[in-house]
Amino acid sequence: MTARRTRSVPIPTGWSALLIALVVVPLAIVQPDRWLVMLVALLAIAVAMIVDFAAAPNPSGIDVVREFPSSLTLGETGDLRWLVQNRTGRSVRVSVADALWPSFQASRRSSRFAIAANRQHRFGATIAPLRRGRFPFGAITLRTTGPLRLVHRQQTRTVPDTLAVLPAYPSRDLMRTRMRIPLETGIRSVRTRGTGTDFDQLREYRPGDDIRRVDWAATARQQKAIVRDYRAERNQHVVGLLDNGRLMAGTVGGAPRVEHAMDAVLGLTQVASQLGDNVGLITFDNQVRGIVPSSNSKAQFARVTEAMYLLDPQYDESAYRVAFTTAASRFRRRSLFVVFTDLVESVVVDSLLPALKSLTRTHLVMVAAVRDPDVAMWASTARHDDAEASYRSAAAVSSLDARERTIASLSALGVVVVDARPGELATGVVDKYLELKAKGRL
């Protein structure tokens, strides 16, 4: 993109301040009545600075281009480089400073170097963004120095670049291990062979096969035990419902609950798409923020990521009824709806359970949440050194009891519940999805 440049302005250097101190200050001390002499000295220094500014290379003749990846994943590092090209026709000593976002944690943001006429210079930095979102780059400031080193010639320009920081996906490697094992040959959480509902092939019986899979007609023809192999159905529908409201803004395990949920959404999208199922997504808080139509194309993972990385935390109550009604109207085929939220008893009883009835009549529903391990630790503490620890332990026990009642209420409605520790939500959701799929419940 074309950079928008401003006119260069003079910036006095430390040398000009030193010159004034060496010339004017002694005159003021030795000849305090000679104002005319001091004025002439100051004018001489001012003229020298003007001449130095005019003689300094024009920063407009220096081009700066950023080189960086189009996107980064939160928690990963990337390389940011600057390409500086000198078109002034003479050797220049230049300083370049870039106004980078503090959350980039850049290893450097400026450099000072000499560059020959019509040559290029590169310097770089590593960045490790702390927040996801779309980040427009700020202004780049260039300084050249005159031959007398009294004045910098400074120009600030806007180079309109943007970096997308995508949601963290720490479970990526774990999801790859699950995709390397076909569903019909067993998974870590589903040990049986040949589960599924679509017939695949006939094969000879092997020890450990389910006797119910024996094809007696084929056995009679072949005069040996023959079993039916089934494969998991494809083109089923899985829809994530990502809550980004007040409950999901709380921090668990060093990250907001919604970040753990995004990791699980990405894992579910990757695995389900690989197995041939159609994956969709609805993001909501006090209103529906985005809808990703279901698909199993290779581009679906990118679409789901795009729908999440710009979400800002909302501190209003989540509109479950609006989100679920929208989901039921947009995804009419029987689907597995996975609701990513938190299991707060009052919210679940008053808002979530009544709204879920619009989905459970036709669809299979899973509710996925991440629990706080600190609460479990406080609840299990037997020894309390002070009153504060006793109150905290009692509150933790009460919180866990309420959470168990909430899970029981959801289960009574036919909802599958995944309540996992931080870092385990993605694997918990994917394993439960694979189990449901292997049993033919989708």
C-alpha positions in Angstrom: 0.0 0.0 0.0 1.1 3.6 -0.6 2.5 5.4 2.4 1.0 8.7 3.4 3.8 11.1 4.1 4.0 14.4 6.0 6.5 17.3 5.5 9.8 16.9 7.2 10.4 18.9 10.4 13.6 20.0 12.1 14.6 18.3 15.4 17.6 19.8 17.2 20.3 17.3 18.1 22.3 17.0 21.3 25.2 18.7 19.5 23.2 21.9 18.9 22.3 22.0 22.6 26.0 21.5 23.5 27.1 24.2 21.0 24.6 26.7 22.6 25.9 25.8 26.1 29.6 26.3 25.0 29.1 29.6 23.2 26.2 31.5 24.8 26.6 30.5 28.5 30.2 31.7 28.8 29.3 35.0 27.1 26.4 35.5 29.5 28.8 34.9 32.4 31.8 36.9 31.2 30.0 39.8 29.5 26.5 39.9 31.0 25.9 43.4 29.6 26.8 42.5 26.0 23.3 41.3 24.9 24.0 42.2 21.3 27.0 39.8 21.3 24.9 36.9 22.7 22.1 37.7 20.2 24.6 37.6 17.3 25.9 34.2 18.6 22.5 32.8 18.8 21.6 34.0 15.3 24.8 32.4 14.0 23.9 29.1 15.6 20.4 29.4 14.3 21.7 30.1 10.7 24.0 27.1 11.0 21.1 24.9 12.1 19.0 26.1 9.2 21.8 25.4 6.8 22.3 22.0 8.3 18.6 21.2 8.0 18.6 22.2 4.3 21.7 20.1 3.7 20.3 17.0 5.3 19.0 14.3 3.0 15.2 14.5 2.5 13.5 11.5 4.2 11.0 11.5 1.3 13.8 9.9 -0.8 13.9 6.9 1.6 11.3 4.1 1.2 10.4 1.8 4.1 8.5 -1.5 3.6 7.3 -3.9 6.3 7.7 -7.6 5.7 5.6 -9.8 8.0 3.2 -12.8 7.9 -0.4 -12.0 7.1 -1.5 -13.7 10.3 -0.1 -15.1 13.5 -1.6 -17.5 16.1 -1.9 -16.1 19.6 1.0 -17.5 21.7 3.3 -18.0 18.7 6.2 -15.8 17.6 6.8 -14.3 14.2 9.3 -12.3 12.3 8.8 -8.6 11.4 11.3 -7.1 9.0 11.8 -3.6 7.6 13.3 -3.1 4.1 14.8 0.4 3.8 15.8 1.7 0.3 17.8 4.8 -0.3 16.8 6.8 -3.4 18.4 10.1 -2.4 21.5 9.5 -4.6 24.0 9.8 -1.7 25.0 8.0 1.4 22.7 8.6 4.3 22.8 8.0 8.0 19.2 7.3 9.0 17.1 6.3 12.0 13.9 4.3 11.5 11.3 3.9 14.3 8.0 2.0 14.0 5.1 2.7 16.4 4.2 -1.0 17.2 1.5 -2.1 19.5 2.8 -2.9 23.0 1.0 -6.2 23.0 3.3 -7.3 20.1 6.2 -7.6 22.6 8.6 -6.7 19.8 12.2 -7.4 20.4 13.0 -4.0 18.8 11.1 -1.2 17.1 13.9 1.1 15.8 17.3 1.1 14.3 20.0 3.6 13.3 22.3 2.8 10.4 24.2 4.2 7.4 23.0 3.2 3.9 24.9 3.9 0.7 23.3 5.6 -2.3 20.7 3.5 -4.2 21.2 0.5 -1.8 18.9 -1.4 0.5 19.2 -2.3 4.2 17.1 -4.8 6.2 16.7 -5.1 9.9 14.2 -7.2 11.8 12.5 -8.1 15.1 10.6 -11.0 16.6 7.0 -10.4 17.8 4.9 -12.5 20.2 1.4 -11.0 20.4 -0.5 -11.2 23.7 -3.9 -10.5 22.3 -5.9 -11.7 19.3 -7.7 -9.4 16.9 -6.9 -7.2 13.9 -4.0 -4.8 14.5 -3.3 -1.9 12.1 0.3 -0.8 12.2 1.1 2.7 13.3 3.3 5.4 11.9 6.9 5.0 10.8 9.3 7.9 11.7 12.5 8.5 9.7 15.3 10.8 10.7 18.2 12.0 8.7 21.0 14.1 10.0 22.7 17.1 8.4 26.5 17.3 7.8 27.0 19.5 10.8 25.0 17.1 13.0 23.1 20.0 14.5 19.6 19.1 13.2 17.7 16.0 12.4 15.3 16.1 9.5 12.3 14.1 10.6 9.4 12.8 8.7 6.5 10.7 10.0 4.5 8.5 7.5 1.6 6.1 7.7 2.2 2.7 6.1 -1.3 1.1 6.2 -0.5 -2.5 7.0 -2.6 -4.9 9.2 -1.7 -8.0 11.2 -4.3 -10.6 12.1 -3.7 -12.4 15.4 -5.8 -15.6 15.4 -7.1 -17.5 18.4 -4.6 -19.8 20.2 -4.8 -23.4 19.2 -2.7 -25.3 21.8 -4.5 -28.6 21.1 -3.4 -28.8 17.5 -1.0 -31.6 18.0 -3.4 -33.6 20.1 -6.1 -33.3 17.3 -3.6 -34.6 14.8 -3.1 -37.7 16.8 -6.8 -38.3 16.8 -7.1 -37.8 13.1 -4.4 -40.4 12.4 -6.6 -43.2 13.7 -9.7 -43.8 11.6 -13.0 -43.8 13.6 -13.9 -47.3 12.4 -10.7 -48.9 13.8 -11.0 -47.4 17.3 -10.0 -44.2 19.1 -8.4 -43.4 22.4 -11.8 -43.0 24.0 -13.6 -45.6 21.8 -11.9 -48.9 21.9 -14.3 -51.1 19.8 -13.7 -52.0 16.2 -16.0 -51.5 13.3 -18.4 -49.2 15.2 -20.7 -47.0 13.0 -23.9 -47.4 11.1 -22.8 -47.5 7.4 -21.8 -50.9 6.0 -18.3 -51.0 4.8 -17.1 -54.6 4.0 -17.2 -58.3 4.9 -14.0 -59.8 6.4 -12.9 -62.9 8.3 -13.6 -63.0 12.0 -10.7 -62.2 14.3 -10.4 -62.7 18.0 -12.0 -59.8 19.9 -14.7 -59.0 17.2 -18.2 -58.5 18.4 -20.2 -61.7 17.9 -23.2 -59.6 16.9 -21.3 -58.5 13.8 -21.2 -62.0 12.4 -22.9 -62.3 9.0 -24.4 -65.8 9.2 -25.3 -66.1 5.5 -21.8 -65.2 4.4 -20.4 -67.6 7.1 -22.4 -70.5 5.7 -21.3 -69.8 2.2 -17.6 -69.4 3.1 -17.5 -72.2 5.7 -15.7 -69.8 8.0 -16.7 -67.0 10.4 -17.3 -63.8 8.5 -18.1 -60.4 10.2 -19.6 -57.2 8.9 -17.4 -54.1 9.1 -19.2 -50.7 9.5 -17.8 -47.3 9.1 -18.9 -44.1 10.7 -21.5 -42.1 8.7 -20.3 -39.0 6.9 -22.0 -35.8 6.0 -23.5 -35.5 9.5 -23.8 -32.0 11.0 -21.9 -30.5 14.0 -22.6 -27.0 15.0 -20.7 -25.0 17.7 -22.5 -22.4 19.7 -19.9 -20.1 21.2 -21.0 -18.0 24.2 -18.9 -14.8 24.4 -21.0 -13.1 27.2 -20.2 -12.2 30.8 -19.7 -15.8 32.0 -17.0 -16.5 29.5 -14.9 -13.4 30.4 -13.6 -14.9 33.6 -10.1 -16.2 33.7 -9.3 -19.9 34.3 -5.8 -21.4 34.0 -4.3 -18.1 33.0 -6.7 -17.4 30.1 -10.3 -16.3 29.7 -12.9 -19.1 29.5 -13.7 -18.1 25.9 -10.1 -18.7 24.8 -10.3 -22.3 26.1 -13.6 -22.6 24.2 -12.1 -21.3 21.0 -9.4 -23.9 21.2 -12.1 -26.6 21.5 -14.1 -25.1 18.6 -11.0 -25.3 16.4 -10.2 -28.8 17.5 -13.8 -30.0 16.8 -13.8 -28.3 13.4 -10.6 -29.9 12.4 -11.5 -33.4 13.4 -15.1 -33.4 12.3 -14.2 -31.9 8.9 -11.5 -34.6 8.5 -14.1 -37.3 9.2 -16.4 -35.9 6.5 -18.9 -34.2 8.7 -20.3 -30.7 8.1 -19.2 -28.2 10.7 -20.9 -24.8 11.4 -20.6 -22.1 14.1 -22.7 -19.5 15.8 -21.1 -16.9 18.0 -23.3 -14.9 20.4 -23.4 -12.8 23.5 -26.4 -10.5 24.1 -27.1 -11.0 20.4 -26.0 -13.3 17.6 -22.6 -12.0 16.4 -21.8 -14.3 13.5 -22.9 -17.4 11.6 -20.7 -19.8 9.7 -22.8 -22.1 7.5 -22.0 -25.8 7.9 -19.5 -27.3 5.5 -16.7 -29.9 5.4 -14.5 -28.2 2.9 -10.8 -27.5 3.5 -11.6 -23.8 3.8 -14.0 -24.3 6.8 -11.3 -24.2 9.4 -10.2 -20.8 8.1 -13.8 -19.6 8.1 -14.4 -20.6 11.7 -11.1 -19.0 12.7 -12.1 -15.8 10.9 -15.5 -15.7 12.7 -13.8 -15.9 16.2 -10.6 -13.9 16.1 -12.3 -10.4 16.1 -14.7 -11.2 19.0 -14.4 -8.7 21.9 -15.4 -9.6 25.4 -19.0 -8.6 26.2 -20.1 -8.2 29.8 -23.8 -8.5 29.3 -26.0 -11.6 29.9 -26.0 -14.0 27.1 -29.1 -14.3 24.9 -29.4 -18.1 24.9 -33.0 -18.1 23.6 -32.1 -15.9 20.6 -29.0 -17.9 19.8 -30.7 -21.3 20.0 -33.8 -20.1 18.0 -31.5 -18.8 15.3 -29.6 -22.1 15.4 -32.7 -24.2 15.0 -33.9 -22.1 12.1 -30.6 -22.0 10.3 -29.6 -25.7 10.8 -32.8 -27.7 10.3 -31.2 -31.1 9.7 -30.6 -33.2 12.8 -27.3 -32.0 14.2 -25.0 -32.2 17.2 -25.1 -28.8 18.8 -22.1 -28.1 21.1 -22.8 -25.1 23.4 -19.6 -23.6 24.8 -20.5 -21.8 28.0 -20.1 -22.0 31.8 -22.0 -24.0 34.3 -23.3 -21.4 36.7 -26.4 -22.8 38.4 -28.5 -19.7 38.5 -27.8 -18.9 34.8 -28.3 -22.5 33.7 -31.6 -22.9 35.5 -33.1 -19.5 34.7 -31.8 -19.0 31.1 -30.0 -22.0 29.6 -32.3 -24.9 30.4 -35.5 -23.2 29.1 -33.8 -22.1 25.9 -32.3 -25.6 25.3 -35.7 -27.1 24.8 -35.9 -25.6 21.3 -32.9 -27.7 20.4 -33.3 -30.9 22.3 -36.6 -31.8 20.6 -34.9 -32.5 17.3 -31.1 -32.4 17.9 -28.5 -33.9 20.1 -27.0 -31.3 22.4 -23.7 -31.1 24.2 -22.7 -28.5 26.7 -19.0 -27.9 27.2 -17.4 -25.9 30.0 -14.0 -25.5 31.6 -13.9 -25.8 35.4 -11.6 -24.0 37.7 -9.0 -26.4 39.3 -8.3 -23.8 42.1 -11.9 -24.3 43.4 -11.4 -28.0 43.6 -8.2 -27.5 45.4 -9.7 -25.2 47.9 -12.7 -27.6 48.5 -10.3 -30.5 49.2 -8.1 -28.6 51.7 -8.5 -30.4 55.0 -6.5 -28.0 57.2 -7.4 -24.3 57.5 -5.0 -21.9 59.2 -7.3 -19.0 59.5 -11.0 -17.9 59.1 -10.4 -16.7 55.6 -9.2 -20.1 54.4 -12.2 -21.8 56.1 -14.7 -19.4 54.4 -12.9 -20.0 51.1 -13.1 -23.8 51.5 -16.8 -23.7 52.4 -17.5 -21.4 49.4 -15.6 -23.8 47.1 -17.5 -26.9 48.4 -20.8 -25.0 47.8 -19.7 -24.0 44.3 -18.8 -27.6 43.4 -22.1 -28.9 44.7 -24.0 -26.3 42.6 -22.0 -27.3 39.6 -22.9 -31.0 40.1 -26.6 -30.1 40.4 -26.3 -28.1 37.2 -24.7 -31.0 35.4 -27.5 -33.3 36.7 -30.2 -30.9 35.5 -28.7 -30.8 32.0 -28.3 -34.6 31.9 -31.9 -35.0 32.9 -32.9 -33.1 29.8 -30.8 -35.5 27.6 -27.9 -33.1 27.2 -24.3 -34.5 27.1 -22.1 -32.5 29.4 -18.3 -32.1 29.2 -16.8 -30.4 32.2 -13.0 -30.3 31.7 -9.9 -28.9 33.3 -8.0 -26.0 31.6 -6.1 -27.4 28.6 -8.4 -30.5 28.4 -11.6 -29.0 27.0 -10.7 -29.6 23.4 -9.8 -33.2 23.9 -12.8 -33.8 26.1 -15.2 -32.4 23.5 -13.6 -34.2 20.5 -13.5 -37.5 22.3 -17.1 -37.2 23.3 -18.0 -36.3 19.7 -16.1 -39.3 18.5 -17.8 -41.6 21.0 -21.3 -40.3 20.0 -20.5 -40.7 16.4 -19.1 -44.2 16.9 -22.3 -45.2 18.7 -24.5 -43.9 15.9 -26.2 -41.3 18.1 -25.6 -38.5 15.6 
